[in-house]
Structure formats: structure tokens, C-alpha cells
Amino acid sequence: MAKKIDQTTAISLMKNNGLIPLEPYKGAMSRWKCKCKKCGQTVFPTYSNVRSGHSGCAYCSGNLLSPKKIASLLRKNRLSPLVPYPGTQKPWKCQCLSCGKTVNPHFGSLIAGQGGCIYCAGKKVDSKDAEATFKEKGFAPLMPYPGANKPWLARCMKCRFESSPTFSDVKRGVGCKICGRKEIPEVLALKRWKENHLKPLVKFPGANKPWKSQCLKCQRTVNPWYRQPTCKYCAGRAVVPTEAIKLMKKSKLLPLEQYPGAMLPWRCKCTVCGKVVSPTYTSIRYGQGCKYCANLGFQYGKAAIIYLITNARLKSHKLGITGKSAIHSRLKEHENGGWIVLKTMGFTLGEDAYQVEQETLRWLREDLGLPPYLSKRSMPQHGFTETVSADEIDALEIWRYVEKISHKNARRGQAR
């Protein structure tokens, strides 16, 4: 049989645990109104719990929060309550004093230091704020705000084209992909195709895929890319073998083997000097010929220089070679035409400089699809076939490729 607790014993236990009873003892399991000596709050522990070692004050133990602490946490998190305190684990409707929005934080999250306003913390975006940010970044939304990481149909206020960036991307500085030339709308592609005498046969697949089309000049079916909107046959990158042979003979070159392709070396015999050379069909089509006849002053067995020059007025870069002994006079010729020398590299043998030049030109013409940019009239000092548009490629990118190719030749000199 349980021992009955008398009033004096019960009061003594409560006082020893920092509690002052405010009413008579009712029983071991009854709530007993007391005052905490430490914090001064009125609490209702049971004698049984206190005797078992539990804290008598729910405020000091952290199970309850005093109005003073609640007010302090609200001030710290810039919140003003709109309804009475619901408890630590329930949403508490408040107004954020920083942004003015209504939020519902759990008081437990405030105690844990997780912040109060989800808008100020960037965890949620108000649709009006999102629209304001989009407009500030140059986009006019065409549909309601879908969420931070979902495509949001909008019109660029600069180019007037529609696209679907995400709010998160725009907020961190990603601009219009069409203005940045990362995406191409079909209407622009169609305009470019028309300018280059091409008729699409299928829907525009995007700038990074070939587009099946018909050339309106030669009527052949081709698959040009947006970056290179030309017919490969009309541009000379592809050709019917019989037509290729006709052009070589017209250029005083007699083919010694079957046609290998527009951009591959084609072994021929020059009918003027009798030497065997290996030009590409494309280089011949762009005005080059026998390297020995074309470079009477260039000696392939002696030291030579490969150079890269640029012309801001003509918006063009040019790659070229010259004998080491003639470097100053040749570059002076270009400088008089408004060209600036960017890079030069010396080679022990002119043959090596020639091979590097030809491989780089092949890369520009075939891999990147960049045709000669200037005409013969633009360069009276010759060399227009080795030019490329400065808007299409950076000069240093060309030179990096020159260095890459030249590393294969152990006899090259030092770049300057």
C-alpha cells in the first residue's frame, strides 16, 4: 500500500526544488500551482514528477517560453504576431517588419535560429517580386509566375523574341539567350537561309544541328548548320569529282590520283613548273595554285615565319607565311594596309611553316566552317584567301591552334 504524503513533506520537497506552493497540496498526481524562485513564473508541476527528478519549472527547463523570451525572439527575427501564440510546433501567423509580408513560421524554427521570414531568407519568392525582378532584368512575363526553377515564358524587351528562362537563372544574372546568341529563333534562321539561297525541307532543329535544306542555286539537298548557312557544293567544300578535275586542270594542275575530297590533299603535277604538289580542292577554288609557282620568293628548304595579323577596320584576321629574310618587308606591307601584327613563330624549314599554315586554314574552313572573309580588292598586297571574320572567331583562338599543330614539328623555332 502506497505511503500517504502529508502536507508538510510535500511542501518541503517543492521548496527544495526551487518552487513556492501557492495553494494547498491536493495529491501526488494533481497539478499544483507554484511560483518558480528562479524565473518568477507561475507553473503547475505535480508532486510525483518533482519527486521523480523532473524539473518543476517548465520555463526554466525550456518546455515553455516566457512572454519576455517570446517577445525577444520576435524582435530578433523582425516579426509582429497577428494571432495569439499557438505553441512551439504550430505555425504562427505573423507580419515581417522588413518586407511587410505575412508569414507562418513555427516558433521552434525561431528558437533553432532558422529565421522567420521565408521571403527575406530567399526560400520563397512572391509572384509580384518575381515579376518586378524579371522586368528589371529586361524580360516581360507572358504567364503567371510558375516557380523559381520552372521555365517562365517571357519576352525580351531588347530583341522582342519570346523565350522561357527560369526565375533562378535570371536572378543570378543569366540574360536573354537569343541576345547572347545561345539560342536562335526559327524566324531568324529562315531569314538567314533566304539570304543564302537555301530552302528548308524540315522544321528548324536548332542552331547546333544540321538543317536539311535545298540549295536554290544548284538544286542539291544539303544539311548546313546555322553557323555555316551555305551549300557545301556551291561553297566548294563538296564537289562532283568530274567538276573538281576540270577546276584543277583550269588551274594548271594535273591530278595524279582520284579525287579525295574537298578538304584533303590532292596529289597533282603542276603543268607550268613540273613539280608535284598536294593542294586541297577548296584552296584551289579560293584562288590558290601551285605553291612553288605562287610563292616564287618563298623557299621551302630555308627558315621561315608564320604570322597572325588583324585589322580592326576590316574586322578581319589573317594567317600567313614568309621567308625569315623577308619577314620585315612582308609585315611592313600589311602594316601599311592598316594591319597589326599579333603573333609570329619561326621555323627551321619553310615546309614546316607551310604545313602548319595549311592545317590551320583547313581547321578554319572545314571544322569551323569559316570561309575567306575579304575579297581580292580589299587586300591589294595579296593574301585575302587566308583571312577570316573577326566577329566569328577570336585571334588568340586561332593562335592556340597554330601552337597545337606546331608542337608536332620538332624543328619549329620559338614563338614570339
C-alpha positions as CSV (number, residue, x, y, z in Angstrom):
1,M,0.0,0.0,0.0
2,A,1.4,3.4,-1.1
3,K,2.5,5.7,1.8
4,K,0.3,8.8,2.1
5,I,2.2,12.0,1.7
6,D,1.4,14.7,4.3
7,Q,1.2,18.4,3.5
8,T,4.5,19.4,5.3
9,T,6.6,16.7,3.5
10,A,5.2,17.8,0.1
11,I,5.8,21.5,0.6
12,S,9.3,20.8,1.8
13,L,10.1,18.8,-1.4
14,M,8.8,21.6,-3.6
15,K,10.8,24.3,-1.8
16,N,13.9,22.2,-2.0
17,N,13.4,22.1,-5.8
18,G,13.0,25.9,-6.1
19,L,9.2,26.1,-6.1
20,I,6.9,28.0,-3.7
21,P,3.4,26.4,-3.4
22,L,0.6,28.9,-3.9
23,E,-2.2,26.6,-2.8
24,P,-2.7,23.6,-0.5
25,Y,-1.3,20.2,-1.5
26,K,-4.0,18.2,-3.4
27,G,-2.3,14.9,-4.1
28,A,0.8,13.3,-5.8
29,M,-0.7,13.3,-9.3
30,S,-2.6,16.6,-9.1
31,R,-1.4,19.9,-10.8
32,W,0.0,22.1,-8.0
33,K,0.1,25.9,-8.5
34,C,3.5,27.1,-7.6
35,K,5.9,30.0,-8.2
36,C,9.4,29.4,-9.5
37,K,12.1,31.0,-7.3
38,K,14.5,31.4,-10.2
39,C,12.4,32.9,-13.0
40,G,9.3,34.0,-11.0
41,Q,6.9,32.4,-13.4
42,T,3.7,30.6,-12.2
43,V,3.8,26.9,-13.0
44,F,1.7,23.8,-12.3
45,P,4.0,20.7,-11.7
46,T,2.9,17.5,-10.0
47,Y,4.4,16.4,-6.8
48,S,5.1,13.0,-8.4
49,N,7.1,14.4,-11.2
50,V,9.2,16.6,-9.0
51,R,9.9,13.7,-6.7
52,S,11.0,11.6,-9.7
53,G,13.6,14.2,-10.6
54,H,11.9,16.2,-13.3
55,S,12.2,19.9,-13.4
56,G,9.4,21.7,-11.6
57,C,9.5,24.8,-13.8
58,A,8.5,24.3,-17.4
59,Y,10.1,27.7,-18.3
60,C,13.5,27.0,-16.9
61,S,13.6,23.6,-18.5
62,G,12.7,25.1,-21.9
63,N,9.4,23.2,-22.3
64,L,7.6,26.6,-22.1
65,L,8.6,30.0,-23.2
66,S,8.0,33.1,-21.2
67,P,6.3,36.1,-22.8
68,K,9.5,38.0,-22.4
69,K,11.5,35.4,-24.3
70,I,8.9,35.1,-27.0
71,A,8.9,38.9,-27.5
72,S,12.7,38.9,-27.6
73,L,12.7,36.2,-30.4
74,L,10.1,38.1,-32.4
75,R,12.1,41.3,-32.2
76,K,15.3,39.5,-33.2
77,N,13.5,38.0,-36.3
78,R,11.7,41.2,-37.2
79,L,8.3,39.7,-36.7
80,S,5.0,41.1,-35.4
81,P,2.4,38.5,-34.3
82,L,-1.1,38.7,-35.9
83,V,-2.7,36.0,-33.7
84,P,-2.0,34.7,-30.1
85,Y,1.0,32.4,-29.5
86,P,-0.1,28.8,-30.7
87,G,2.8,26.8,-29.2
88,T,6.3,25.9,-30.4
89,Q,5.3,23.3,-33.0
90,K,2.4,25.1,-34.7
91,P,2.5,27.8,-37.5
92,W,2.3,31.3,-36.0
93,K,0.7,33.9,-38.3
94,C,3.0,37.0,-38.2
95,Q,3.9,40.0,-40.3
96,C,7.5,40.5,-41.4
97,L,8.6,44.0,-40.3
98,S,11.3,44.0,-43.1
99,C,9.3,43.2,-46.2
100,G,5.8,43.6,-44.8
101,K,4.6,40.1,-46.0
102,T,2.5,37.7,-43.9
103,V,4.4,34.5,-42.9
104,N,3.7,31.5,-40.8
105,P,6.9,30.3,-39.1
106,H,7.0,27.6,-36.4
107,F,8.2,29.1,-33.2
108,G,10.5,26.1,-32.8
109,S,12.3,27.2,-36.0
110,L,12.9,30.6,-34.5
111,I,14.4,29.0,-31.4
112,A,16.6,26.9,-33.6
113,G,17.9,30.0,-35.4
114,Q,16.4,29.2,-38.8
115,G,14.9,32.6,-39.3
116,G,11.3,33.8,-39.5
117,C,10.5,35.3,-43.0
118,I,10.9,32.8,-45.8
119,Y,10.8,35.7,-48.3
120,C,13.7,37.6,-46.8
121,A,15.6,34.3,-46.4
122,G,15.2,33.6,-50.2
123,K,13.3,30.3,-49.5
124,K,10.2,31.6,-51.3
125,V,9.5,34.3,-53.9
126,D,6.4,36.4,-54.0
127,S,5.0,36.5,-57.5
128,K,4.9,40.3,-57.6
129,D,8.6,40.4,-56.6
130,A,9.4,37.8,-59.2
131,E,7.7,39.9,-61.9
132,A,9.5,43.0,-60.8
133,T,12.9,41.2,-60.9
134,F,12.1,39.9,-64.4
135,K,11.2,43.4,-65.7
136,E,14.3,44.8,-64.1
137,K,16.4,42.3,-65.9
138,G,14.7,43.1,-69.3
139,F,12.0,40.4,-69.5
140,A,8.2,40.9,-69.8
141,P,6.4,37.9,-68.3
142,L,3.7,36.4,-70.6
143,M,2.2,34.0,-68.0
144,P,1.8,33.8,-64.2
145,Y,4.9,33.1,-62.1
146,P,5.4,29.3,-62.2
147,G,8.0,28.9,-59.5
148,A,11.7,29.7,-59.1
149,N,13.1,26.7,-61.1
150,K,10.4,26.3,-63.8
151,P,10.6,27.8,-67.3
152,W,8.7,31.1,-67.4
153,L,7.5,32.3,-70.8
154,A,8.6,35.9,-71.3
155,R,9.5,38.4,-74.0
156,C,12.9,40.0,-74.1
157,M,12.4,43.8,-74.1
158,K,15.6,44.2,-76.2
159,C,15.3,41.7,-79.0
160,R,11.5,41.3,-78.6
161,F,11.7,37.5,-79.0
162,E,10.0,35.0,-76.6
163,S,11.9,32.5,-74.5
164,S,11.4,30.6,-71.3
165,P,14.2,31.3,-68.7
166,T,13.8,30.3,-65.1
167,F,13.5,32.9,-62.4
168,S,16.5,31.5,-60.6
169,D,18.7,31.8,-63.7
170,V,17.6,35.4,-64.4
171,K,18.1,36.4,-60.7
172,R,21.7,35.2,-60.8
173,G,22.5,37.2,-63.9
174,V,21.7,34.9,-66.9
175,G,20.4,37.1,-69.7
176,C,18.4,36.5,-72.9
177,K,19.9,33.5,-74.7
178,I,18.8,34.9,-78.0
179,C,20.6,38.2,-77.5
180,G,23.6,36.2,-76.3
181,R,23.4,34.0,-79.5
182,K,23.0,30.8,-77.4
183,E,19.5,30.2,-78.9
184,I,18.3,31.1,-82.4
185,P,14.6,31.6,-83.1
186,E,13.3,30.0,-86.3
187,V,12.3,33.3,-87.8
188,L,16.0,34.5,-87.8
189,A,17.2,31.2,-89.1
190,L,14.6,31.4,-92.0
191,K,15.8,34.9,-92.8
192,R,19.4,33.8,-92.9
193,W,18.6,30.8,-95.1
194,K,16.8,33.0,-97.6
195,E,19.8,35.3,-97.8
196,N,22.0,32.3,-98.6
197,H,19.6,30.9,-101.2
198,L,18.6,27.9,-99.1
199,K,15.1,26.4,-98.8
200,P,14.4,24.4,-95.6
201,L,12.9,20.9,-96.1
202,V,12.1,20.2,-92.4
203,K,11.4,22.2,-89.3
204,F,14.3,24.2,-87.8
205,P,16.1,21.8,-85.5
206,G,18.1,24.4,-83.6
207,A,21.5,26.1,-84.2
208,N,23.5,23.1,-83.1
209,K,22.1,20.6,-85.5
210,P,22.2,20.2,-89.3
211,W,19.1,21.5,-91.1
212,K,18.0,19.5,-94.2
213,S,17.5,22.0,-97.0
214,Q,17.6,22.5,-100.7
215,C,20.1,24.8,-102.4
216,L,18.2,27.1,-104.8
217,K,21.3,27.6,-106.9
218,C,22.4,24.1,-107.7
219,Q,19.1,22.3,-106.5
220,R,21.0,19.8,-104.4
221,T,19.9,18.6,-101.0
222,V,22.3,19.7,-98.3
223,N,22.5,19.8,-94.5
224,P,24.1,23.1,-93.4
225,W,24.5,24.3,-89.8
226,Y,23.3,27.7,-88.7
227,R,26.8,28.9,-88.2
228,Q,27.6,27.9,-91.8
229,P,24.5,28.6,-93.9
230,T,25.9,27.7,-97.3
231,C,25.6,25.0,-99.8
232,K,28.7,22.8,-99.5
233,Y,28.7,22.3,-103.3
234,C,28.4,25.9,-104.2
235,A,31.0,26.8,-101.5
236,G,33.4,24.2,-102.8
237,R,33.5,22.1,-99.7
238,A,32.0,19.2,-101.6
239,V,32.1,18.7,-105.3
240,V,31.3,16.1,-108.0
241,P,34.7,14.5,-109.0
242,T,34.4,15.4,-112.7
243,E,33.9,19.1,-111.8
244,A,36.8,19.0,-109.4
245,I,39.1,17.7,-112.1
246,K,38.0,20.4,-114.5
247,L,38.9,23.1,-112.0
248,M,42.3,21.6,-111.3
249,K,43.2,21.4,-114.9
250,K,42.0,25.0,-115.4
251,S,44.4,26.0,-112.6
252,K,47.2,24.2,-114.5
253,L,47.3,21.2,-112.1
254,L,47.1,17.6,-113.5
255,P,45.6,15.2,-110.9
256,L,47.8,12.1,-110.3
257,E,45.2,10.3,-108.2
258,Q,41.4,10.0,-107.7
259,Y,39.6,13.0,-106.1
260,P,40.0,12.5,-102.3
261,G,37.5,15.1,-101.1
262,A,37.3,18.9,-101.0
263,M,39.5,19.4,-97.9
264,L,42.0,16.6,-98.3
265,P,45.5,17.0,-100.0
266,W,45.2,16.0,-103.7
267,R,48.4,14.9,-105.4
268,C,48.9,16.8,-108.7
269,K,51.6,17.8,-111.1
270,C,51.9,21.5,-112.0
271,T,51.9,21.8,-115.8
272,V,53.9,25.0,-115.5
273,C,56.9,24.1,-113.3
274,G,56.6,20.4,-113.5
275,K,56.7,19.9,-109.7
276,V,54.4,17.6,-107.7
277,V,52.2,19.3,-105.2
278,S,49.3,18.4,-102.9
279,P,46.8,21.3,-102.6
280,T,43.2,20.8,-101.5
281,Y,40.4,21.4,-103.9
282,T,39.0,24.1,-101.7
283,S,42.3,26.0,-101.6
284,I,42.4,26.0,-105.4
285,R,38.8,27.1,-105.6
286,Y,39.6,30.1,-103.4
287,G,42.4,31.2,-105.7
288,Q,45.5,29.3,-104.7
289,G,47.5,27.2,-107.0
290,C,50.9,25.5,-107.2
291,K,52.8,26.5,-104.1
292,Y,56.0,26.8,-106.0
293,C,54.7,29.0,-108.7
294,A,52.6,31.0,-106.3
295,N,55.5,31.6,-103.8
296,L,58.4,32.3,-106.1
297,G,60.2,34.2,-103.4
298,F,59.4,31.6,-100.7
299,Q,62.0,28.9,-100.2
300,Y,60.6,25.7,-98.5
301,G,64.1,24.5,-97.6
302,K,65.1,27.6,-95.6
303,A,64.0,29.3,-92.4
304,A,60.5,30.8,-92.4
305,I,58.0,32.6,-90.3
306,I,54.3,32.1,-89.7
307,Y,52.4,35.2,-88.6
308,L,48.9,36.3,-87.4
309,I,47.7,39.8,-88.1
310,T,44.4,41.6,-87.5
311,N,42.7,44.7,-89.0
312,A,40.0,46.4,-86.8
313,R,38.7,48.5,-89.7
314,L,38.2,45.4,-92.0
315,K,37.1,43.3,-89.0
316,S,39.4,40.5,-90.1
317,H,42.3,38.3,-89.0
318,K,44.8,36.8,-91.4
319,L,47.3,33.9,-91.2
320,G,50.3,33.9,-93.4
321,I,53.9,32.7,-94.0
322,T,57.0,34.3,-95.4
323,G,60.7,33.7,-95.6
324,K,62.7,34.7,-92.5
325,S,64.8,37.0,-94.6
326,A,61.7,38.8,-96.0
327,I,59.7,39.0,-92.7
328,H,60.2,42.7,-92.2
329,S,59.3,43.8,-95.7
330,R,56.2,41.5,-95.9
331,L,54.8,42.6,-92.5
332,K,55.6,46.2,-93.4
333,E,53.4,45.7,-96.5
334,H,50.5,44.6,-94.3
335,E,51.1,47.3,-91.7
336,N,50.8,49.9,-94.4
337,G,47.4,48.5,-95.2
338,G,46.2,49.0,-91.6
339,W,47.1,45.6,-90.2
340,I,48.5,44.9,-86.7
341,V,50.9,42.1,-86.1
342,L,49.7,39.9,-83.2
343,K,51.9,36.8,-83.2
344,T,54.8,35.3,-85.1
345,M,56.6,32.0,-84.9
346,G,59.9,30.9,-86.5
347,F,60.6,27.6,-88.3
348,T,63.8,26.0,-89.4
349,L,62.2,24.9,-92.6
350,G,59.7,26.8,-94.7
351,E,58.0,23.4,-95.5
352,D,57.0,23.1,-91.8
353,A,55.6,26.6,-91.7
354,Y,53.6,25.9,-94.8
355,Q,52.2,22.7,-93.3
356,V,51.1,24.5,-90.1
357,E,49.5,27.2,-92.1
358,Q,47.6,24.8,-94.3
359,E,46.4,22.6,-91.4
360,T,45.2,25.8,-89.6
361,L,43.4,27.0,-92.7
362,R,41.8,23.6,-93.1
363,W,40.6,23.7,-89.5
364,L,39.1,27.2,-90.0
365,R,37.4,26.3,-93.3
366,E,36.3,22.7,-92.7
367,D,35.9,22.2,-88.9
368,L,34.6,25.7,-88.1
369,G,33.0,26.5,-91.4
370,L,34.6,29.9,-91.7
371,P,35.2,31.0,-95.4
372,P,37.7,33.6,-96.6
373,Y,36.3,36.9,-95.3
374,L,37.9,39.6,-97.5
375,S,38.0,40.0,-101.3
376,K,41.0,40.5,-103.6
377,R,40.1,44.2,-103.8
378,S,40.3,44.6,-100.0
379,M,43.9,43.3,-100.0
380,P,46.0,44.7,-102.8
381,Q,49.1,43.3,-101.1
382,H,47.7,39.7,-101.6
383,G,46.7,37.1,-99.0
384,F,42.9,37.6,-99.0
385,T,42.3,33.8,-99.2
386,E,43.9,33.4,-95.7
387,T,41.5,35.9,-94.0
388,V,38.6,35.1,-91.6
389,S,35.9,37.3,-90.0
390,A,37.0,38.7,-86.6
391,D,33.3,38.6,-85.5
392,E,33.3,34.8,-85.8
393,I,36.5,33.8,-84.0
394,D,39.0,35.4,-81.6
395,A,42.5,35.8,-82.9
396,L,44.0,34.1,-79.9
397,E,41.9,31.0,-80.5
398,I,43.5,30.8,-84.0
399,W,46.9,31.1,-82.5
400,R,46.3,28.4,-79.9
401,Y,45.5,26.1,-82.8
402,V,48.7,27.1,-84.6
403,E,50.7,26.3,-81.4
404,K,48.9,23.0,-81.1
405,I,49.8,22.0,-84.6
406,S,53.4,23.3,-84.5
407,H,54.2,21.2,-81.4
408,K,54.0,18.2,-83.7
409,N,57.0,19.6,-85.6
410,A,60.3,19.3,-83.6
411,R,62.1,21.7,-85.9
412,R,59.9,24.7,-85.1
413,G,61.5,27.8,-83.5
414,Q,60.3,29.8,-80.5
415,A,57.0,31.7,-80.6
416,R,57.3,35.4,-80.0
